[in-house]
Structures are given as structure tokens and as C-alpha cells.
Amino acid sequence: MLIRTIIVVLISLMPIGAFAMHPEAQYGGTEEISNLDVLVTRYSDETCKECHEEIYAEWKESYHSQSVVHSIGGLRNFIVHGVEKGWNAEITKEHLMRCMDCHAPQLQDASKSLIRDVAELIKKTVDAQDEDAKEKLAKLNVNCVICHNTKVSIEKNLKGKPKPGVYYGPKGKSTTWLKKAGFSATRAHGTERSAAVTSALFCGQCHGMYTPPDGDIIGCNTLYGSYQDAYRGNGGTETCQDCHMRAKNRGHRFPGAYEKDIVKDGIGVDAQVIGLNIKPGTWIPTIIARVSLTNKAGHRIPDG
């Protein structure tokens, strides 16, 4: 009886916001949205941090949380030099989603007018260093909802799309402990186990060659290809998550080439330096250096 009382108290103290759900926060909502703030709200991860504070803080330090603003230059070049000048066309949803299917998948639910607005914000940020535009674009990123719902299904033809309001993880914890205690309370959202989120292929959706609906091939990076061909093909067994999350408790920061610590782990350096004097008439202090770099990562370096 004492245990049951304690559980009741804990449940009653949980923040109301923790039970907020976003039933349409999945790949392709029920309607197109023309307002950026409305779209951001549909895919909001603000309630996630109330129960997953530490993980949320790690994610905020990651480049996933900056997936649009950190890549502004490349996005702008695609729009201006690729679409407008190269193809002599106005930006469309099909054009922009070639980039945003990975950098901001929530734009799949955007209307044509919102797509144009986002494209203009991207151009403004680079050309005029428009801080207001940058602040608006920073609301678009690869957040908890994107990874644990929107992009979680890598076998859509077999298993279908993710369920609305359900978030998938490697454990898929249930509410069995509550039911055994005699309560009907539920978690803040539906939770299911997904083996996909622990696989390298899950990361390879974006960190590899991308094929848009028109059948073209987007080669922004080929990291997953080199991982499969050069690393897995030669007997490597670790996944992206093993090195970029589990090792050294890196967690949801997903550190990569921008962090010295993981670069040191991935690149071996051997330096042999000899000092001598050369005398073709006068002594000349000379150094002969031989430096060797060894790739110890599971993919080509550099890549992205």
C-alpha cells in the first residue's frame, strides 16, 4: 500500500506539459501548412526535455540541432546557382526537399507559399547576414520528433509509416509497471521498440547518397557508402552509433569532424623528424619531416 501511495504522488507531480502529444508529427501530416510557426509547433520537441532533460541538452549541443543554419551556404548555393541560375526556374517544394528531406524533413508538410518563404529566408541570411531570418530558420532542424518518428521507418514498403503520436526507440519501454501496480495511467506518448534506430542504415538515410522522388542522385556526401564498402566490406562490425554515441558516453551530441576529440580517435598520426645541417658553403639548419596519417575510422575522412 505504501508503494502504491508513493507512485500516485509521483504521477500527480509530473508536469502537465509532459503529457502533451503531437498526433500529426510524422512524415507527411494531414494538411499543408503555410505558417512557419504552426509547422514548428506541429513538430515541437519542447515537451521532450521535461522528461528527457539530459538527452535534450546533449542534442542542443549537436549539429543536428543546427541542421539548417549550419548549412546555410550550401543551401543558398543550391537555390541561387542550382535552381535559379542553372535550371532557370523558380524554387519549388520538389526542388527544396532535395536538401530538406534531411536538413528539415518537417517541410514535407509545408505549402508552396511556405516553401518560397523559407527559400527567401535562406537567401537573406547569406546575402545580408539577416539575423532575423537566421533566427526563424533556426526553428527548423533535425530534432527528437524527426529521428524518433518521422525518419524512423527505413522499411516503409514493408512496415508502413510511423504511427502518429508514437515515438520509437531501441528499448520501447512500456507502461507494464504501472498496470501491475494497479493504475491505468499512460506515458506522455506512445512508445514502441525499433531495431532500425540502432542500425547504421538509419543514419545512412541522410549521411549517404540520397535519391529524391524524381530518381536523381544527390551526392552531398558518400559517408555511408564508404562505411559499407571499405569498412563493413573488410570485416568491420561497429555501427555509427557505436562510435558517435556509445563510445565515451558521447550520447545525443553525435560529435563528428568538428570536434577534436573524435578526430583524434579517428586519425592516427606518426611523425619522424630529423634535424641536420647542410653545408654547401655555409651551414644551413634543416629539418626533414615525414608524417603519416592513418584512417582509423569506419569510413572515408573527410566526409559528412
C-alpha positions as CSV (number, residue, x, y, z in Angstrom):
1,M,0.0,0.0,0.0
2,L,2.9,2.4,0.8
3,I,4.4,1.7,-2.6
4,R,1.2,2.4,-4.4
5,T,0.8,5.7,-2.5
6,I,4.3,6.8,-3.5
7,I,3.6,6.0,-7.2
8,V,0.4,8.1,-7.0
9,V,2.3,11.0,-5.6
10,L,5.0,10.8,-8.3
11,I,2.4,10.7,-11.1
12,S,0.5,13.6,-9.7
13,L,3.7,15.7,-9.6
14,M,4.6,15.1,-13.2
15,P,4.3,18.3,-15.3
16,I,1.1,18.6,-17.3
17,G,3.2,19.5,-20.3
18,A,4.8,16.1,-20.2
19,F,1.5,14.5,-21.4
20,A,1.3,16.8,-24.5
21,M,1.3,14.9,-27.8
22,H,1.7,15.9,-31.4
23,P,-0.5,13.3,-33.2
24,E,0.4,14.5,-36.6
25,A,4.1,14.8,-36.0
26,Q,5.2,12.3,-38.6
27,Y,6.3,12.2,-42.2
28,G,3.5,13.9,-44.1
29,G,0.8,15.5,-41.9
30,T,-2.9,15.7,-42.7
31,E,-2.7,19.1,-44.3
32,E,-0.2,21.5,-45.8
33,I,0.8,24.4,-43.6
34,S,1.5,27.9,-44.7
35,N,2.9,29.4,-41.5
36,L,6.3,28.6,-40.2
37,D,5.5,28.8,-36.6
38,V,2.5,26.5,-37.0
39,L,4.7,24.0,-38.7
40,V,7.3,24.3,-36.0
41,T,4.6,23.7,-33.3
42,R,3.4,20.5,-35.1
43,Y,7.0,19.1,-34.8
44,S,7.8,20.7,-31.5
45,D,10.2,18.9,-29.2
46,E,9.7,21.3,-26.3
47,T,7.8,18.8,-24.1
48,C,10.6,16.2,-24.7
49,K,13.0,18.0,-22.4
50,E,10.6,17.8,-19.4
51,C,11.2,14.0,-19.2
52,H,14.5,13.7,-21.1
53,E,16.4,16.7,-19.9
54,E,19.9,15.3,-20.2
55,I,19.4,13.9,-23.6
56,Y,17.7,17.1,-24.8
57,A,20.7,19.1,-23.5
58,E,23.1,16.8,-25.4
59,W,21.1,17.2,-28.6
60,K,21.1,21.0,-28.2
61,E,24.9,20.9,-28.5
62,S,24.8,18.7,-31.6
63,Y,24.9,19.9,-35.3
64,H,21.5,18.1,-35.7
65,S,20.0,21.0,-33.8
66,Q,21.6,23.3,-36.3
67,S,20.9,21.3,-39.4
68,V,19.6,24.3,-41.4
69,V,21.5,27.3,-40.1
70,H,24.8,25.4,-40.1
71,S,24.4,24.5,-43.8
72,I,23.1,27.9,-45.0
73,G,25.9,28.4,-47.5
74,G,25.3,25.1,-49.3
75,L,21.5,25.5,-49.2
76,R,21.8,29.0,-50.6
77,N,24.2,27.9,-53.4
78,F,21.7,25.2,-54.4
79,I,18.8,27.6,-54.6
80,V,20.6,30.5,-56.3
81,H,23.2,28.8,-58.5
82,G,21.5,25.4,-59.0
83,V,17.8,26.1,-59.3
84,E,17.5,29.8,-60.3
85,K,20.6,30.2,-62.5
86,G,21.4,26.6,-63.5
87,W,17.9,25.4,-64.2
88,N,16.4,28.9,-64.8
89,A,13.5,28.0,-62.6
90,E,11.7,29.3,-59.5
91,I,12.2,27.2,-56.4
92,T,9.5,24.6,-55.8
93,K,8.8,22.1,-53.0
94,E,10.3,19.3,-55.1
95,H,13.5,21.3,-55.5
96,L,13.9,22.3,-51.9
97,M,13.1,18.9,-50.5
98,R,16.2,17.6,-52.3
99,C,18.0,19.2,-49.4
100,M,15.4,19.5,-46.7
101,D,14.3,15.9,-46.7
102,C,17.4,15.5,-44.5
103,H,18.1,19.0,-43.2
104,A,14.4,19.8,-42.2
105,P,12.1,16.9,-43.1
106,Q,9.1,18.7,-41.4
107,L,9.0,20.9,-44.6
108,Q,7.3,18.0,-46.3
109,D,4.1,19.3,-44.7
110,A,4.7,22.9,-45.9
111,S,2.6,24.6,-48.5
112,K,4.1,26.0,-51.7
113,S,4.0,29.5,-50.3
114,L,5.8,28.5,-47.1
115,I,8.5,26.7,-49.2
116,R,9.1,30.0,-51.1
117,D,9.2,31.9,-47.8
118,V,11.9,29.5,-46.4
119,A,13.9,29.8,-49.6
120,E,13.9,33.6,-49.4
121,L,14.9,33.4,-45.7
122,I,17.9,31.3,-46.7
123,K,19.0,33.8,-49.4
124,K,18.6,36.7,-47.0
125,T,20.7,35.1,-44.3
126,V,23.7,34.7,-46.5
127,D,23.4,37.9,-48.6
128,A,22.7,40.4,-45.8
129,Q,23.6,38.5,-42.7
130,D,20.0,38.9,-41.7
131,E,19.8,37.8,-38.0
132,D,16.0,37.8,-38.0
133,A,16.0,35.4,-40.9
134,K,18.6,33.2,-39.2
135,E,16.5,33.1,-36.0
136,K,13.5,32.0,-37.9
137,L,15.4,29.3,-39.8
138,A,17.0,28.0,-36.6
139,K,13.5,26.7,-35.7
140,L,13.9,24.1,-38.4
141,N,16.2,21.2,-37.5
142,V,16.6,17.5,-37.0
143,N,15.0,17.1,-33.6
144,C,13.6,14.3,-31.4
145,V,10.4,14.1,-33.4
146,I,12.3,13.7,-36.7
147,C,14.6,10.9,-35.6
148,H,12.2,9.0,-33.3
149,N,9.1,9.3,-35.5
150,T,9.4,11.0,-38.9
151,K,12.5,9.2,-40.2
152,V,12.4,6.1,-38.1
153,S,10.9,3.8,-40.7
154,I,13.5,2.6,-43.1
155,E,11.2,-0.2,-44.3
156,K,8.1,1.8,-45.2
157,N,7.1,-0.6,-48.0
158,L,7.0,-3.5,-45.6
159,K,6.1,-1.9,-42.2
160,G,4.4,1.3,-43.3
161,K,4.9,4.8,-41.9
162,P,5.4,5.6,-38.3
163,K,2.3,5.8,-36.2
164,P,1.1,9.3,-35.3
165,G,1.9,10.2,-31.7
166,V,4.2,7.2,-31.2
167,Y,7.9,7.6,-30.6
168,Y,10.3,4.8,-31.4
169,G,13.5,3.9,-29.5
170,P,15.9,1.0,-29.0
171,K,14.1,-0.2,-25.9
172,G,10.5,0.7,-26.4
173,K,9.6,0.9,-22.7
174,S,6.0,0.1,-21.9
175,T,3.7,1.0,-19.0
176,T,3.6,-2.5,-17.6
177,W,5.0,-1.4,-14.3
178,L,2.0,1.0,-13.9
179,K,-0.5,-1.6,-14.8
180,K,1.0,-4.2,-12.4
181,A,0.7,-1.5,-9.6
182,G,-3.0,-1.2,-10.4
183,F,-3.0,2.1,-12.3
184,S,-4.4,2.9,-15.7
185,A,-2.0,5.9,-16.2
186,T,-0.2,6.1,-19.5
187,R,3.1,7.6,-20.6
188,A,3.4,11.1,-22.1
189,H,3.2,9.5,-25.6
190,G,3.0,6.1,-27.3
191,T,6.4,4.3,-27.2
192,E,7.5,1.3,-29.3
193,R,10.7,-0.5,-29.9
194,S,12.6,-0.1,-33.2
195,A,15.6,-2.0,-34.1
196,A,16.2,0.4,-37.0
197,V,17.4,3.3,-34.8
198,T,20.4,1.2,-33.7
199,S,21.4,0.4,-37.3
200,A,23.9,2.2,-39.5
201,L,21.3,2.3,-42.2
202,F,19.2,4.6,-40.1
203,C,22.0,7.2,-40.2
204,G,22.7,6.3,-43.8
205,Q,19.3,7.8,-44.9
206,C,20.9,11.2,-44.7
207,H,24.6,10.6,-44.3
208,G,24.9,8.9,-47.7
209,M,23.7,9.1,-51.3
210,Y,20.1,10.4,-51.5
211,T,17.6,9.5,-54.2
212,P,14.7,12.1,-54.4
213,P,11.3,11.1,-55.9
214,D,12.3,12.1,-59.4
215,G,15.0,9.4,-59.4
216,D,18.0,11.7,-59.5
217,I,21.0,11.0,-57.2
218,I,22.1,13.6,-54.7
219,G,25.8,13.1,-53.7
220,C,26.3,15.7,-50.9
221,N,28.3,13.1,-49.1
222,T,29.0,9.4,-49.5
223,L,29.9,8.5,-45.9
224,Y,27.5,5.5,-45.7
225,G,28.8,4.1,-49.0
226,S,32.5,4.2,-47.8
227,Y,31.3,2.7,-44.4
228,Q,29.7,-0.2,-46.2
229,D,32.4,-0.7,-48.9
230,A,35.7,0.0,-47.1
231,Y,34.8,-0.8,-43.5
232,R,32.0,-3.4,-43.4
233,G,33.3,-5.0,-46.6
234,N,36.6,-5.6,-44.8
235,G,35.1,-7.1,-41.7
236,G,34.3,-4.0,-39.6
237,T,31.4,-4.6,-37.1
238,E,30.7,-1.3,-35.4
239,T,27.9,0.9,-36.3
240,C,27.7,4.7,-36.5
241,Q,26.0,4.7,-33.1
242,D,28.8,2.7,-31.5
243,C,31.4,5.4,-32.3
244,H,29.4,8.6,-32.3
245,M,27.1,7.9,-29.4
246,R,28.1,5.0,-27.1
247,A,31.9,5.4,-27.1
248,K,33.0,7.7,-24.3
249,N,29.3,8.4,-23.5
250,R,29.0,10.8,-26.4
251,G,25.3,10.4,-26.4
252,H,23.0,12.6,-28.4
253,R,25.7,15.1,-29.2
254,F,26.7,12.9,-32.1
255,P,30.2,14.6,-32.4
256,G,31.9,14.4,-35.8
257,A,34.7,16.1,-37.7
258,Y,34.1,19.5,-35.9
259,E,35.3,18.1,-32.6
260,K,39.0,17.5,-31.8
261,D,38.4,14.5,-29.5
262,I,36.7,12.3,-32.0
263,V,39.1,13.4,-34.8
264,K,42.0,12.2,-32.6
265,D,40.2,8.9,-32.2
266,G,39.7,8.5,-36.0
267,I,43.1,9.6,-37.3
268,G,46.4,8.1,-36.3
269,V,49.4,10.3,-36.7
270,D,53.1,9.1,-37.0
271,A,55.8,11.8,-37.3
272,Q,59.5,11.2,-37.8
273,V,61.6,14.4,-37.7
274,I,65.4,14.7,-38.2
275,G,67.4,17.9,-37.7
276,L,70.7,18.4,-39.5
277,N,72.9,21.0,-41.1
278,I,73.6,21.1,-44.8
279,K,76.9,22.7,-45.9
280,P,77.0,23.8,-49.5
281,G,79.4,26.5,-48.5
282,T,77.8,27.7,-45.3
283,W,75.9,25.7,-42.6
284,I,72.1,25.7,-43.2
285,P,69.9,24.4,-40.3
286,T,67.5,21.9,-41.9
287,I,64.6,19.7,-40.8
288,I,63.5,16.6,-42.7
289,A,60.0,15.5,-41.5
290,R,58.0,12.5,-42.6
291,V,54.4,12.5,-41.4
292,S,52.0,9.6,-41.9
293,L,48.2,9.7,-41.3
294,T,46.2,6.5,-40.8
295,N,42.5,6.4,-41.1
296,K,41.1,4.5,-38.0
297,A,37.5,5.5,-38.6
298,G,34.9,3.3,-40.2
299,H,34.5,5.5,-43.3
300,R,36.4,7.9,-45.5
301,I,37.8,11.0,-44.0
302,P,36.9,13.8,-44.7
303,D,33.2,13.2,-45.4
304,G,29.9,14.2,-43.8
